[in-house]
Amino acid sequence: MNQQGIAPATETLSESAKLGLAALLPLILTQQTLGALCFPIGVYSLKIIEPFTFAFYRFILSSAVLLLLVKFRNHAIPIERKDYPRIFWLGILIIPLNQTLYLWGQSLTAAGHGSVLFATTPIWVFVMAIFILKERLLWRRVLGIAIALIGVITIVTSGALQVGTDYLFGDLIIFFSVLSWAGYTILGKPLAEKYGALRMTAYALATGTVVYFPFGLYRAVQYDYSQSTFGAWMSVVYFAIGTSVIAYVIWYYVLKHMPASRMAVFSNIQPVIATTVAYFTLGETLGLSFFIGATVVLGGVLLTEL
């Protein structure tokens, strides 16, 4: 590892051996908690600020912060010409196709639908990791993913999930957002190992923001700011810094140290955290199904780590 803390690709395996689950678990839990808070915060703020304007300010702020952080670091490995197209496509996946679609879809569906759809992320990451990254097919991991997904469905169907065609369009949009996140995870893992988590997150978000900028600016100019509140704008700040900066960098950093399919399984603890937060902040009840589902989720995650 060089003095800036960026590991070249040739050092990835040796560095990964030094960081086991015990060292990475606090980072994983932090990243998942930051992501889980998006669901209750998003439900509140997207009722006030329309999603495309929300996305515009979020992306501008997060890209500016990340690029400033990158600017004040020295990087021993320059970006190779062949990797520029890959970074461009990462930007497309994470900004227009993942985050913009998520914000749009969440504004069109019920609160719990986003969390249960994102709980399917380990499935798509697992499949892509096998075919693209050539990770091993471990049946224990398949079983753990399936068990954890059952636990998530048990939690969400305890009251947050509402069935009906009214939510179908929003759910489909979020589903495509989930696939985009899985693609961002798989295609970005080799680049994060090569150039570092911070730099890849910054360049991907900045690239995607440039692509989104004309449309986002149009929506921001058309938006009626008289209906916005201070709390809603603080939600924009949270999404920009809490998730796009901190959580995304942690995600790629942890991916440097463990297989993508293994890391993705931890996404299933997000509904547990989100429901617990909703209990304390929104007054939602925690029934028996929540505790059963939470136990099943943790059992599935633990099975993959045996």
HUBELTA-V667747 format. One record per residue. N is the residue number from 1. PHI is phi in whole degrees, 0 to 359 (NA if undefined). PSI is psi in degrees with one decimal (none if undefined). OMEGA is omega in radians with two decimals (NA if undefined). Layout:
n: (N & N)
phi: (PHI & PHI)
psi: (PSI & PSI)
omega: (OMEGA & OMEGA)
//
This chain:
n: (1 & 2 & 3 & 4 & 5 & 6 & 7 & 8 & 9 & 10 & 11 & 12 & 13 & 14 & 15 & 16 & 17 & 18 & 19 & 20 & 21 & 22 & 23 & 24 & 25 & 26 & 27 & 28 & 29 & 30 & 31 & 32 & 33 & 34 & 35 & 36 & 37 & 38 & 39 & 40 & 41 & 42 & 43 & 44 & 45 & 46 & 47 & 48 & 49 & 50 & 51 & 52 & 53 & 54 & 55 & 56 & 57 & 58 & 59 & 60 & 61 & 62 & 63 & 64 & 65 & 66 & 67 & 68 & 69 & 70 & 71 & 72 & 73 & 74 & 75 & 76 & 77 & 78 & 79 & 80 & 81 & 82 & 83 & 84 & 85 & 86 & 87 & 88 & 89 & 90 & 91 & 92 & 93 & 94 & 95 & 96 & 97 & 98 & 99 & 100 & 101 & 102 & 103 & 104 & 105 & 106 & 107 & 108 & 109 & 110 & 111 & 112 & 113 & 114 & 115 & 116 & 117 & 118 & 119 & 120 & 121 & 122 & 123 & 124 & 125 & 126 & 127 & 128 & 129 & 130 & 131 & 132 & 133 & 134 & 135 & 136 & 137 & 138 & 139 & 140 & 141 & 142 & 143 & 144 & 145 & 146 & 147 & 148 & 149 & 150 & 151 & 152 & 153 & 154 & 155 & 156 & 157 & 158 & 159 & 160 & 161 & 162 & 163 & 164 & 165 & 166 & 167 & 168 & 169 & 170 & 171 & 172 & 173 & 174 & 175 & 176 & 177 & 178 & 179 & 180 & 181 & 182 & 183 & 184 & 185 & 186 & 187 & 188 & 189 & 190 & 191 & 192 & 193 & 194 & 195 & 196 & 197 & 198 & 199 & 200 & 201 & 202 & 203 & 204 & 205 & 206 & 207 & 208 & 209 & 210 & 211 & 212 & 213 & 214 & 215 & 216 & 217 & 218 & 219 & 220 & 221 & 222 & 223 & 224 & 225 & 226 & 227 & 228 & 229 & 230 & 231 & 232 & 233 & 234 & 235 & 236 & 237 & 238 & 239 & 240 & 241 & 242 & 243 & 244 & 245 & 246 & 247 & 248 & 249 & 250 & 251 & 252 & 253 & 254 & 255 & 256 & 257 & 258 & 259 & 260 & 261 & 262 & 263 & 264 & 265 & 266 & 267 & 268 & 269 & 270 & 271 & 272 & 273 & 274 & 275 & 276 & 277 & 278 & 279 & 280 & 281 & 282 & 283 & 284 & 285 & 286 & 287 & 288 & 289 & 290 & 291 & 292 & 293 & 294 & 295 & 296 & 297 & 298 & 299 & 300 & 301 & 302 & 303 & 304 & 305 & 306)
phi: (NA & 279 & 291 & 274 & 85 & 255 & 268 & 297 & 301 & 291 & 258 & 300 & 294 & 292 & 290 & 299 & 294 & 277 & 247 & 268 & 297 & 300 & 283 & 273 & 302 & 301 & 293 & 298 & 296 & 297 & 297 & 291 & 294 & 300 & 291 & 296 & 294 & 298 & 293 & 293 & 293 & 295 & 301 & 290 & 286 & 284 & 279 & 251 & 255 & 296 & 299 & 285 & 289 & 305 & 297 & 303 & 289 & 297 & 291 & 299 & 294 & 295 & 296 & 298 & 295 & 295 & 294 & 296 & 297 & 292 & 300 & 268 & 239 & 266 & 237 & 286 & 251 & 288 & 290 & 284 & 303 & 294 & 270 & 298 & 299 & 294 & 296 & 301 & 291 & 299 & 298 & 295 & 295 & 276 & 265 & 296 & 270 & 264 & 287 & 294 & 296 & 298 & 297 & 293 & 296 & 296 & 284 & 247 & 226 & 284 & 302 & 281 & 293 & 299 & 292 & 287 & 291 & 290 & 291 & 277 & 309 & 302 & 296 & 288 & 296 & 299 & 296 & 295 & 295 & 292 & 276 & 261 & 269 & 61 & 289 & 289 & 275 & 254 & 293 & 297 & 290 & 300 & 295 & 297 & 298 & 297 & 295 & 297 & 295 & 299 & 297 & 297 & 298 & 298 & 294 & 290 & 285 & 286 & 162 & 279 & 275 & 237 & 266 & 164 & 292 & 300 & 256 & 298 & 297 & 298 & 294 & 295 & 297 & 296 & 300 & 295 & 296 & 296 & 299 & 293 & 296 & 297 & 295 & 299 & 295 & 290 & 287 & 273 & 303 & 298 & 288 & 295 & 294 & 278 & 245 & 105 & 294 & 297 & 294 & 292 & 296 & 297 & 291 & 294 & 294 & 295 & 297 & 297 & 294 & 298 & 295 & 281 & 307 & 301 & 293 & 297 & 296 & 301 & 292 & 294 & 291 & 281 & 290 & 270 & 285 & 293 & 268 & 282 & 235 & 299 & 298 & 294 & 291 & 293 & 294 & 300 & 298 & 297 & 300 & 289 & 270 & 295 & 258 & 295 & 264 & 289 & 294 & 293 & 295 & 299 & 303 & 291 & 296 & 294 & 297 & 292 & 244 & 207 & 301 & 298 & 294 & 287 & 297 & 295 & 301 & 293 & 298 & 287 & 275 & 299 & 299 & 297 & 293 & 297 & 293 & 296 & 298 & 297 & 297 & 277 & 257 & 251 & 77 & 289 & 274 & 247 & 272 & 300 & 297 & 296 & 292 & 295 & 297 & 297 & 295 & 295 & 302 & 296 & 296 & 295 & 295 & 297 & 299 & 289 & 260 & 295)
psi: (138.2 & 175.1 & -16.8 & -2.8 & 15.8 & 123.1 & 122.5 & 162.4 & -33.7 & -16.3 & -1.6 & -46.1 & -42.9 & -35.5 & -39.1 & -34.2 & -22.4 & -21.7 & 105.3 & -172.1 & -36.0 & -38.0 & -33.0 & -21.9 & -43.7 & -38.3 & -42.0 & -46.1 & -37.8 & -46.7 & -42.5 & -35.6 & -44.8 & -40.1 & -39.2 & -35.4 & -18.6 & -33.2 & -54.3 & -36.7 & -40.8 & -39.9 & -41.0 & -52.3 & -31.9 & -8.1 & -13.7 & -49.2 & 126.3 & 147.2 & -35.5 & -33.1 & -42.2 & -48.2 & -39.9 & -51.8 & -33.6 & -47.3 & -39.4 & -47.3 & -48.0 & -40.9 & -41.5 & -44.4 & -45.5 & -42.4 & -34.9 & -41.8 & -40.6 & -38.8 & -35.7 & 16.8 & 144.8 & 138.3 & 121.9 & -24.1 & 112.0 & 154.3 & 125.7 & 147.7 & -38.8 & -18.9 & -10.1 & -44.8 & -35.1 & -41.2 & -39.6 & -46.2 & -31.2 & -41.1 & -40.2 & -42.7 & -42.4 & -31.8 & -73.0 & -41.3 & -30.1 & -67.5 & -39.8 & -44.4 & -38.1 & -48.6 & -39.1 & -48.3 & -40.1 & -29.5 & -9.9 & 1.3 & 177.7 & 161.5 & -44.7 & -12.9 & -39.1 & -43.0 & -39.3 & -33.4 & -40.2 & -19.9 & -15.7 & -2.6 & -45.7 & -30.4 & -49.2 & -36.5 & -41.5 & -47.9 & -46.8 & -37.0 & -36.0 & -44.5 & -31.6 & -48.2 & -5.6 & 34.7 & 157.3 & 144.1 & 103.3 & 116.0 & -28.1 & -37.5 & -37.7 & -45.9 & -41.0 & -41.4 & -45.1 & -43.5 & -44.9 & -38.1 & -39.0 & -40.9 & -40.6 & -45.0 & -38.1 & -41.4 & -49.8 & -36.8 & -1.0 & -1.3 & -27.9 & -26.6 & 128.0 & 124.9 & 134.3 & 154.3 & -16.8 & -28.0 & -0.1 & -44.8 & -46.3 & -38.6 & -39.3 & -38.9 & -45.3 & -36.2 & -44.6 & -31.9 & -39.6 & -45.4 & -36.7 & -38.8 & -40.8 & -42.6 & -39.8 & -40.0 & -48.7 & -47.7 & -25.6 & -18.8 & -48.9 & -36.2 & -36.5 & -38.0 & -33.8 & -42.6 & -10.9 & 147.2 & -42.7 & -47.7 & -41.8 & -38.8 & -43.8 & -48.1 & -38.0 & -46.9 & -39.1 & -41.5 & -47.4 & -35.6 & -39.3 & -42.1 & -40.0 & -20.7 & -49.4 & -46.3 & -43.7 & -39.2 & -41.3 & -46.2 & -36.4 & -36.9 & -35.8 & -15.8 & 142.5 & 101.4 & -9.7 & -21.0 & -8.5 & 156.2 & 164.9 & -41.8 & -37.8 & -40.1 & -31.5 & -28.7 & -38.6 & -44.1 & -41.4 & -47.9 & -39.2 & -48.9 & -48.4 & -42.2 & -56.4 & -29.8 & -65.1 & -54.3 & -39.6 & -40.5 & -42.4 & -42.0 & -50.2 & -33.9 & -46.1 & -34.8 & -22.6 & -19.0 & -2.2 & 158.7 & 148.3 & -40.3 & -32.1 & -42.8 & -39.5 & -27.3 & -32.1 & -14.7 & -22.0 & -9.7 & -7.9 & -46.1 & -32.5 & -46.6 & -43.5 & -41.9 & -38.5 & -43.3 & -41.9 & -31.5 & -42.8 & -28.9 & -34.0 & -2.3 & 15.6 & 147.9 & 153.3 & 101.9 & -176.8 & -35.0 & -32.0 & -47.3 & -35.9 & -47.4 & -41.6 & -39.8 & -41.7 & -42.7 & -50.7 & -34.7 & -40.7 & -42.0 & -44.2 & -35.2 & -38.7 & -18.2 & -2.2 & none)
omega: (3.14 & -3.02 & 3.09 & 3.11 & 3.14 & -3.06 & 3.01 & -3.10 & -3.09 & -3.09 & -2.99 & -3.06 & -3.12 & 3.13 & -3.13 & -3.12 & -3.09 & -3.10 & 3.10 & -3.09 & -3.11 & 3.14 & -3.06 & -3.04 & 3.09 & 3.10 & 3.14 & -3.13 & 3.08 & -3.12 & -3.14 & 3.10 & 3.10 & 3.11 & -3.12 & -3.13 & 3.13 & -3.06 & 3.10 & 3.13 & 3.14 & 3.11 & 3.14 & -2.97 & -3.10 & 2.99 & -3.08 & 3.14 & -3.13 & -2.89 & -3.07 & 3.03 & 3.07 & -3.12 & -3.10 & -3.11 & 3.10 & -3.07 & 3.11 & -3.10 & -3.09 & 3.14 & 3.14 & -3.14 & -3.12 & -3.14 & 3.06 & 3.11 & 3.13 & -3.09 & -3.07 & 3.05 & 3.06 & -3.08 & -3.08 & -3.07 & 3.08 & 3.10 & 3.12 & -3.08 & -3.08 & -3.09 & 3.13 & 3.09 & 3.13 & 3.10 & 3.11 & -3.13 & 3.02 & 3.10 & 3.10 & -3.11 & -2.99 & -3.07 & -3.10 & -2.98 & 3.13 & -2.99 & 3.13 & 3.11 & 3.12 & -3.12 & 3.12 & -3.11 & -3.13 & 3.12 & -3.08 & -3.08 & -3.12 & -2.99 & -3.03 & -3.05 & -3.14 & -3.09 & -3.12 & 3.09 & 3.10 & 3.09 & 3.07 & -3.12 & -3.12 & 3.13 & -3.07 & 3.07 & -3.13 & -3.13 & 3.14 & -3.12 & 3.13 & -3.04 & -3.06 & -3.11 & 3.12 & 3.05 & -3.08 & 3.05 & -3.14 & -3.08 & 3.07 & 3.12 & 3.07 & -3.14 & 3.12 & 3.10 & -3.12 & -3.13 & -3.14 & 3.13 & 3.08 & 3.11 & 3.12 & 3.14 & 3.10 & 3.13 & -3.02 & -3.13 & 3.10 & 3.11 & -3.06 & -3.08 & 3.12 & -3.07 & 3.11 & -3.13 & -3.14 & -3.06 & -3.02 & -3.11 & 3.11 & 3.12 & 3.12 & 3.11 & 3.13 & 3.12 & 3.08 & 3.06 & 3.11 & 3.12 & 3.13 & 3.10 & 3.11 & 3.10 & 3.09 & 3.13 & -3.06 & -3.08 & -3.12 & -3.10 & 3.13 & -3.14 & 3.09 & 3.10 & -3.05 & -3.01 & -3.12 & -3.06 & -3.08 & -3.06 & -3.13 & 3.10 & -3.12 & -3.08 & 3.14 & -3.14 & 3.13 & 3.12 & 3.12 & 3.13 & 3.10 & 3.13 & -3.08 & -2.95 & -3.09 & 3.13 & -3.14 & 3.12 & 3.11 & -3.14 & 3.14 & 3.12 & -3.11 & -3.02 & 3.09 & -3.04 & -3.12 & -3.10 & -3.10 & -3.13 & 3.11 & 3.14 & 3.13 & 3.12 & 3.04 & 3.05 & 3.07 & 3.13 & 3.14 & 3.13 & -3.09 & -3.05 & -3.06 & -3.09 & -3.04 & 3.13 & -3.00 & -3.05 & -3.13 & 3.12 & 3.10 & -3.12 & 3.13 & 3.13 & 3.14 & 3.12 & 3.07 & -2.98 & 3.09 & 3.12 & -3.09 & -3.11 & 3.11 & 3.13 & -3.06 & -3.14 & -3.12 & 3.10 & -3.10 & 3.08 & -3.13 & 3.12 & 3.10 & 3.14 & -3.10 & 3.13 & 3.10 & 3.10 & 3.13 & 3.10 & -3.09 & -3.04 & -3.07 & 3.09 & 3.11 & -3.09 & 3.07 & -3.13 & 3.14 & -3.12 & 3.11 & -3.09 & 3.07 & -3.13 & 3.13 & 3.12 & 3.13 & 3.10 & -3.12 & 3.09 & 3.10 & 3.12 & 3.14 & 3.14 & 3.14 & -3.07 & -3.13 & NA)
//
